[in-house]
């Protein structure tokens, strides 16, 4: 089995998720490649202790990412840092010849994203992908198979949502995701948007135009020091687009929602596809349930399919058991390593988000900012 030696830059929440996935790699049964975490970088020394305590493979911890990139023993990097750092760090990682899985949105704005993609083009042998784990739920993989087979017929409507309530509490202290200088003008779209764009873009359903409504709900937050500071990022975004099916050329309503203030939602990703022959819907609120309607005339009957552990990358878990977020992270990392190793994804919908798909998301979010500011439909 090939071993790819990884460095992590930005060792917080998602860095630990990756480390945990690497620790349970034996859970996967058919992989010809595995990750080994050998170096970790974070400006907070306290975070690095967790890695040293739990991973004997880690031989370098540092507060300077350049030191990690200079290490010839590091072949690939997972980078999870605030959006304002994406352009500088991602381009440095690619320029250093390290394969990269970076966090969305792949640049704080369109200019930063263009700089990253230019570096990708200048180093075509470096494998680069964007993090997005929700398409690896078994129900979404099943939906991907239906899309590939053309089972939906003519697409009538697609709705892709990511809703959670992390900012519902107005007394929650501000953090970098609520600061425009670190998170960017996109607000919730930048932080959550690739999650809702990944499957439609992979299906070839691209927005022709957008009418966006953005909401800045909580305009001030505690600063954690007894005072209050402005909270300037968008909390919620609804983007009504004219979607375009690249295969047929047909247009249809395509709606994206990204919300940090969604009452009743803990952390819910959902996808609904309505077609003339088949319709389907899925939500992580009930991760076992896939609803499908096949219509060939006569009665319209929604079927409820109880999904088990039917994953793209096979594992030791029995098919009757349930799938969760940490399993989606493991599947996403399996997709990254598999495509790095073989040069192609396992299947069309079992691949990580590409830099080109990230570029499309920036086109959409930039147009959405203009649409909201001018209260009009803007071409994407």
Secondary structure, 3 states (H helix, E strand, C coil): CEEEEEEEECCCHHHHHHHHHHHCHHHECCCCEEEEEEEEECCCHHHHHHHHHHCCCCCEEECCHHHHHCCCCCCEEEECCCHHHHHHHHHHHHHCCCEEEECCCCCCCHHHHHHHHHHHHHCCCCCEEECCCHHHCHHHHHHHHHHHHCCCCCEEEEEEEEEECCCCCCCCCCCHHHCHHHHCCCCHHHHHHHHHHHHHHHHCEEEEEEEEEEECCCCEEECCCCCEEECCCCCEEEEEEEEEECCCCCEEEEEEEEECCCCCCCEEEEEEEEECCEEEEEEHHHCCEEEEEECCCCCCCEEEEECCCCCCCCECCCCCCCCCHHHHHHHHHHHHHHHHHHCCCCCCCCCCEEHHHHHHHHHHHHHHHHHHHHCCCEEC
